[in-house]
Amino acid sequence: MWQTFVHWFSELIQFMYGITDVIGVPNYGLAIILITILIKVVLFPLTQKQMKSMRGMQEIQPEVKYVQEKFKDEPEIMQKKMMELYKEKGVSPFGGCLPLLVQMPIFIAFYQSLIKFDFAVTEHASFLGIDNIGQSVSYYIGQGQIIPIYLPILAAVTTFLQQRISMVDTKDPTQKSMLYVMPLFMAWIVLKMPAGLPIYWVMFNTLGIFQQLYVNWHSKQVKIDNNSSLVIEGGVVEKAVHTSSEEDNASNTGNHAGREKGGKKNNGSSRDRKKRKKR
């Protein structure tokens, strides 16, 4: 079954190459870019959910740490409170797992299909200074060609940028270490793989960066809208309280004036003075 999937992937590369031939720019590197765009579109709902969930999880980390600290001696209650917090905030700690599980077979299938790929026209397997995208970057470096080194560099840079813009707390030591370790690891990985794979990885990351920027912007807009609602509601409540206070003050003032007036009427009236004179 796996070999069938790999074979299907090879056929997809050939199909996309045929499209590039039809539009007048036959190139296997361009075919891989088209495949990447197609994969990104298909996985968009999953990756969108993953990005939102990961960002949401990062944003509630202070609350998570508070719950963990408060109920550290009561694991069952802590677990219950954590689930309630996730439900309240609309996030899931496992929200980012499914897209990664889906992407991994695609990455491996890409790798295996490119290793033994039969290019219809070998000349069309060249791409931006690389003679054949079926060969690894390290192979070209061993041949004394330095130009292909841009692919591992781009793979590292795009990985770094995507991780950086997805971070909420840049001071978190775990996230900070992964921010630098993961790009270097990916650069080393793609250095040993067929050059077509880093083309896919760089393009996928680039599209992911734009998607993450959209998620960040949308998250900020939601916060602004929520804060605006709170300010408006708070203003209405404050106005109502202020109006009520004014009414109470006016009522108290009226009562006080009435008492004073009544006092003068009872104690200082001409009738009372006449009675006192007669006495």
Secondary structure, 3 states (H helix, E strand, C coil): CHHHHHHHHHHHHHHHHHHHHHCCCCCHHHHHHHHHHHHHHHCHHHHHHHHHHHHHHHHCHHHHHHHHHHCCCCHHHHHHHHHHHHHHHCCCCCCCHHHHHHHHHHHHHHHHHHHCCCCCCHHHHCECCECCCCCEHHHHHHCCCCHHHHHHHHHHHHHHHHHHHHCCCCCCHHHHHHHHHHHHHHHHHHHCCECHHHHHHHHHHHHHHHHHHHHHHHHHHHHHHHHHHHHHHHHHHHHHHHHHHHHHHHHHHHHHHHHHHHHHHHHCCHHHHHHHHHC
